[in-house]
Amino acid sequence: MPSKPTTIDEYLATVTKEQRAALEKVRQAIHKAAPNAEECINYGVPAFRLDGMVFAGFGAAKKHCSYFPMSGSIVAAFTKELKGYETTKGSIHFSVDKPLPPSLIRKLVKARLGEISARKTKK
């Protein structure tokens, strides 16, 4: 049994070439929106952490890729922009031939970071 990936690069080495290319674009967009974020693996998927808080992740499944905003309220807040993508409470699914636009990913990241910041301010 192969060991579980411990880095995003190790994870990406396990997916198809097409999925890897699509997920690398997601990775780059997240870094652009949050340049100080730290890469990690969270619950078995590539994720990003800032100040100890995981705020975004992504992954590949057999028939789609996913973006995880780590918040159900973010998916709900972007219903209009996500029209045409399959969503669940906590994920956005996309195909390699219809990826999430980098500008939308950056908006999702900024919204999630804003949500985290507002929560910390209330405490």
C-alpha positions as CSV (number, residue, x, y, z in Angstrom):
1,M,0.0,0.0,0.0
2,P,1.5,3.4,-1.0
3,S,2.0,5.9,1.8
4,K,-0.2,8.9,2.0
5,P,1.2,12.1,0.5
6,T,2.7,14.5,3.0
7,T,3.1,17.4,0.6
8,I,1.1,18.9,-2.2
9,D,3.7,17.9,-4.7
10,E,3.5,14.3,-3.6
11,Y,-0.3,14.5,-3.9
12,L,-0.2,15.9,-7.4
13,A,2.1,13.1,-8.4
14,T,-0.8,10.7,-7.8
15,V,-3.3,12.3,-10.2
16,T,-3.6,12.4,-14.0
17,K,-1.6,14.9,-16.0
18,E,-4.7,16.8,-16.9
19,Q,-5.9,17.0,-13.3
20,R,-2.4,18.0,-12.1
21,A,-2.4,20.9,-14.6
22,A,-5.8,22.1,-13.5
23,L,-5.0,21.8,-9.8
24,E,-1.6,23.6,-10.2
25,K,-3.7,26.6,-11.5
26,V,-5.8,26.4,-8.4
27,R,-2.6,26.2,-6.3
28,Q,-1.2,29.3,-8.0
29,A,-4.4,31.3,-7.6
30,I,-4.5,30.5,-3.9
31,H,-0.9,31.6,-3.5
32,K,-1.6,34.8,-5.4
33,A,-4.5,35.6,-3.1
34,A,-2.7,34.6,0.1
35,P,1.1,34.8,-0.5
36,N,2.0,34.1,3.1
37,A,-0.1,30.9,3.3
38,E,1.6,27.7,4.2
39,E,0.9,24.5,2.2
40,C,-0.2,21.4,4.0
41,I,-2.1,18.2,3.7
42,N,-5.4,18.3,5.6
43,Y,-7.7,15.3,5.8
44,G,-5.7,13.8,3.0
45,V,-6.1,16.7,0.5
46,P,-3.8,19.6,-0.4
47,A,-4.7,22.6,1.7
48,F,-3.5,26.0,2.8
49,R,-3.1,27.4,6.2
50,L,-2.6,30.9,7.5
51,D,-2.0,31.7,11.2
52,G,-2.8,28.1,12.0
53,M,-6.2,28.2,10.3
54,V,-6.9,26.0,7.2
55,F,-8.8,28.2,4.7
56,A,-8.7,26.4,1.3
57,G,-8.0,23.1,-0.2
58,F,-8.4,21.1,-3.4
59,G,-8.4,17.6,-4.7
60,A,-9.1,15.2,-7.5
61,A,-11.7,12.5,-7.9
62,K,-12.2,10.0,-10.7
63,K,-14.5,12.3,-12.8
64,H,-13.8,15.8,-11.4
65,C,-11.6,18.1,-9.4
66,S,-12.8,20.0,-6.3
67,Y,-12.1,23.2,-4.5
68,F,-12.8,23.3,-0.8
69,P,-13.3,26.8,0.7
70,M,-13.5,25.1,4.2
71,S,-16.8,26.9,4.8
72,G,-20.3,26.2,3.7
73,S,-21.2,29.9,3.9
74,I,-18.7,30.8,1.2
75,V,-20.2,28.4,-1.3
76,A,-23.7,29.8,-0.5
77,A,-22.4,33.4,-0.8
78,F,-21.1,32.8,-4.3
79,T,-24.1,31.0,-5.8
80,K,-24.3,33.3,-8.7
81,E,-20.6,33.1,-9.6
82,L,-20.7,29.3,-9.3
83,K,-23.6,28.8,-11.6
84,G,-22.6,26.0,-14.0
85,Y,-20.5,24.2,-11.4
86,E,-21.7,21.4,-9.2
87,T,-21.5,22.4,-5.6
88,T,-22.1,20.8,-2.2
89,K,-22.3,22.6,1.1
90,G,-18.5,22.6,1.4
91,S,-17.1,22.0,-2.1
92,I,-17.1,23.2,-5.7
93,H,-16.6,20.5,-8.4
94,F,-15.1,21.3,-11.8
95,S,-13.8,19.4,-14.7
96,V,-10.3,19.8,-16.2
97,D,-11.9,21.2,-19.4
98,K,-14.0,23.8,-17.4
99,P,-11.7,24.9,-14.5
100,L,-12.5,27.5,-12.0
101,P,-11.2,30.9,-13.2
102,P,-8.2,32.1,-11.1
103,S,-10.0,35.4,-10.4
104,L,-12.9,33.5,-8.9
105,I,-10.6,31.4,-6.7
106,R,-8.9,34.6,-5.5
107,K,-12.4,36.0,-4.6
108,L,-13.3,32.8,-2.7
109,V,-10.0,32.9,-0.8
110,K,-10.3,36.5,0.1
111,A,-13.9,35.9,1.3
112,R,-12.8,33.0,3.5
113,L,-9.9,34.9,5.0
114,G,-12.3,37.8,5.7
115,E,-14.7,35.4,7.4
116,I,-11.9,34.0,9.6
117,S,-10.7,37.5,10.4
118,A,-14.2,38.6,11.4
119,R,-14.5,35.6,13.6
120,K,-11.2,36.4,15.4
121,T,-12.2,40.0,15.9
122,K,-15.4,39.0,17.6
123,K,-13.5,37.0,20.2
